[in-house]
Amino acid sequence: MLWRMLVLGVSIAALYGVAVAVCVRDIGSAWFQASERSPQRGLRWWGRVDGRDILCIRRGSVWIIHEEGEPVVEADFRLEKPLPAEPVTVSVRKIRGRGRVEVIEQPTRENNFTARVLIEDKGSGSDRYEIEVFW
């Protein structure tokens, strides 16, 4: 059973491109520790924003909470890997757009491991935004 769990864990890690170190403490127990590395892009999102919107990410789901102004249009995304259901540090890089983009909530147990990214466009009319989110 231990070897099946070990192979399954390593296979899942390989599927998501995670480097894994395996340490065996005693017979019948093992634990996995992700190696230290820089964050990788998990999501690329684009759309036209006119006002204030919050991009929410939880595991393999992505959605927008519209707060003010006109609703987001022409939006789409590419999820490259699901957000883990564990505490990780999420960061964002704005590729395109004239307004503010920032992480306003990190994934925690209390928010069901949901990351929230503010996209705020205060200019006249809408602007096209493109962002990358890393974890």
C-alpha positions in Angstrom: 0.0 0.0 0.0 2.8 2.4 0.9 4.5 1.9 -2.5 1.2 2.4 -4.3 0.7 5.7 -2.5 4.3 6.7 -3.2 3.9 6.0 -6.9 0.5 7.7 -7.1 2.0 10.8 -5.3 5.0 11.0 -7.6 2.7 10.4 -10.7 0.4 13.3 -9.6 3.4 15.5 -8.9 4.9 14.7 -12.4 1.5 15.5 -14.0 1.5 19.0 -12.5 5.3 19.6 -12.9 6.1 19.6 -9.2 9.5 18.5 -8.1 9.1 16.0 -5.2 11.5 14.8 -2.6 10.6 11.6 -0.9 11.9 10.8 2.6 11.2 7.6 4.4 11.3 7.9 8.3 10.5 4.4 9.3 8.9 1.3 7.9 5.4 2.0 6.8 5.5 5.8 6.7 6.6 8.3 4.2 6.0 12.0 3.5 6.4 14.2 0.5 8.1 17.6 0.5 7.9 19.9 -2.5 11.3 21.3 -3.4 12.0 25.0 -3.2 11.4 26.8 -6.5 10.0 30.0 -7.8 6.2 30.3 -8.4 4.9 29.1 -11.7 2.1 30.6 -13.8 -1.1 29.0 -13.0 -3.6 31.2 -14.9 -3.6 33.7 -17.7 -6.8 35.9 -17.9 -7.9 38.6 -20.4 -11.0 40.7 -20.8 -12.4 44.3 -21.1 -12.9 45.9 -17.8 -14.8 49.2 -17.1 -15.0 49.7 -13.3 -14.1 47.3 -10.5 -14.1 43.5 -10.7 -12.7 40.7 -8.6 -11.2 37.6 -10.3 -11.7 34.6 -8.0 -9.7 31.3 -8.3 -10.5 28.2 -6.4 -8.8 24.9 -7.4 -9.9 24.5 -11.1 -12.6 27.1 -11.1 -12.3 30.8 -12.2 -15.1 33.4 -11.9 -15.6 37.2 -11.7 -17.4 39.1 -9.0 -18.6 42.4 -10.6 -18.6 45.3 -8.2 -19.1 48.5 -10.1 -19.1 50.1 -13.6 -20.0 48.0 -16.6 -19.7 44.2 -16.5 -16.6 42.5 -17.9 -16.9 41.6 -21.6 -14.7 39.6 -24.0 -13.3 37.7 -21.1 -11.5 34.3 -21.3 -8.8 32.5 -19.5 -6.3 29.6 -19.6 -5.9 27.7 -16.4 -2.5 26.0 -16.6 -2.7 24.3 -13.3 -5.4 24.2 -10.5 -4.8 26.3 -7.4 -3.9 23.9 -4.6 -6.2 23.4 -1.7 -3.5 24.5 0.7 -1.9 27.8 1.7 0.3 29.1 -1.2 1.4 32.6 -2.1 -0.4 34.0 -5.1 1.1 36.9 -7.1 -0.1 38.7 -10.2 1.6 40.4 -13.2 -0.3 42.9 -15.3 0.6 42.5 -19.0 -1.9 44.9 -20.4 -4.4 47.5 -19.0 -4.2 51.0 -17.7 -5.6 50.5 -14.2 -4.8 48.7 -11.0 -4.4 45.0 -10.6 -3.4 43.4 -7.3 -4.0 40.3 -5.2 -6.4 41.3 -2.4 -6.9 37.9 -0.8 -4.5 34.9 -0.5 -6.0 31.3 -0.4 -6.5 30.1 3.2 -8.5 27.4 5.0 -10.9 30.2 6.1 -11.8 31.2 2.5 -11.9 27.6 1.2 -8.5 28.2 -0.5 -9.8 30.9 -2.8 -7.5 33.6 -4.2 -9.0 37.0 -5.2 -7.4 39.5 -7.6 -8.7 43.0 -8.0 -8.9 44.5 -11.5 -9.8 48.2 -11.3 -10.2 50.5 -14.3 -11.1 54.1 -13.3 -10.5 55.6 -16.7 -13.3 56.7 -19.1 -14.7 53.7 -21.0 -13.3 50.2 -20.8 -9.8 48.9 -21.4 -8.5 45.5 -22.4 -6.6 43.8 -19.5 -4.4 40.8 -19.6 -2.9 39.3 -16.5 -0.8 36.3 -15.3 -1.4 34.8 -11.9 1.3 32.8 -10.3 1.4 30.3 -7.4 
